[in-house]
Amino acid sequence: MPDYQRIIQQIGDSLKEREALKKNIWDWHKKHVLGVGLPELGIAFESGEGATVRDFEGKEYLDFMGQTLNVFVGHHHRKIIQAAVEQMEKLSFCTMLAANEPKSKLAKLINDITPNP
């Protein structure tokens, strides 16, 4: 088989694998992820950078939903990743019923900069 035919075959195989992965993600999502009572978008995101997310077809969207259950800080931000890794090396989860350093420091900072009612 000439090189160009082999390359075309590899590209076709790669596209089939991506389609299979996308289908699996949807199947797993529908079977194992608890819904929140809102309609699904029908999109499976593969990656993100800054305020943009990308689906498996490469289509980009502005991420206006990143704050749904957290504070939106963008995607793939190096300083955020490093801070998260450092925190997870100490404590990766702490119930809201207990105190921890980052949560307590942030609460104090917010209180210090917010005017009294």
N, C-alpha and C positions, 0 to 999 in steps of 0.2 A: 504494500500500500504506500503510495507516495506521501511525503511529509505533509503536504497541504490537506490531503484527505484525512490523515490521522488527526491533525489539528481540528478540522471541522467536526470529526467524530467526538473528540474530547470536549469541544464546546457544547455539542448536543447533549452529551452525557451529563455535563455540569449543569445545564439548564434543566434537565429532567430531575436531577438530584435536588435542585433548589425548589422546583415545583412540588416534589414529594415532601420536602421539609416544611414548606408553607402549608400544605394540606395537613400534615401531622400536627403542626402547631395549632391549627384551627380545631382539629379533632380533640386534641388534648385540652385545649381551652374550654370547649363546650362540655367535655366530660368531667373535668377536674377543677375548674375555676368557678368559685361562687360569684354569681352575678350580683349587681348592686341595684337591680330594678330599673335600670335605664336601657334603652335600646342599644345594641352593639353597632359599631361603625362599619363592620364588615371589612376591616383592614387589619393586616398583620404587619406590625413594624419590625424591621430588621435591625436598624441602627439609628443613632442620632448624633448630632453635632451642634452645640450651641442651642439655639431655640428651634432647630429643625429636626424632624424625624423623617426616616426614609422607609418605604415599604419594600417588599421583595421584588417589585418591578423597577425599583429605583426612583419612583415618584416621591418628591419631597413635599412635606407639609409643615407649616408653622405649628409648633406645639403649644396650643392654647389650653391643653388639658393636663400638663405636667404637674400642676398644683393641686390636683384633685384630692390627694391624701397626704400631701407634703408641701414643703416650700419649693417652688420651682427655681432651680439654679442652673438650668441648661443641661446639656448632655455632653459628656466626654470632656469636662473641664478639669485640667490637670491638677489645679490646686484643691479642688473639691475631692477628686479621687485620692490624692495623697492624704488629705485630712481624714477621709473616711477609712482608709487603710490603717492610719495611725490609731484612730479610735477603735477600730475593730480588733486591733492587736491587743488593746486593753480590755475593752468590753463591747461586744457586738450588739447586745440588746439589754435593755433594762426596763422593767415594767414601769408604767406611769405611777404605780403605787409606792415606788421607792425613789430615793434621791440618787443623782449621779452628778459628777462634776460639770460636763458640758451643758446639761439641761439647766442646772442651777445657775451657772455663770451666765447663760443666755437670758434666763428669766430676770436675773439681777440687772443685766445690761438694758434689757427692754424697759424694766421698771425705772432705771436711772434716767433714761432719755425720754420717757413718756411723761407729759405733764399730768399733774394730779387733776382728777375730775372736779 
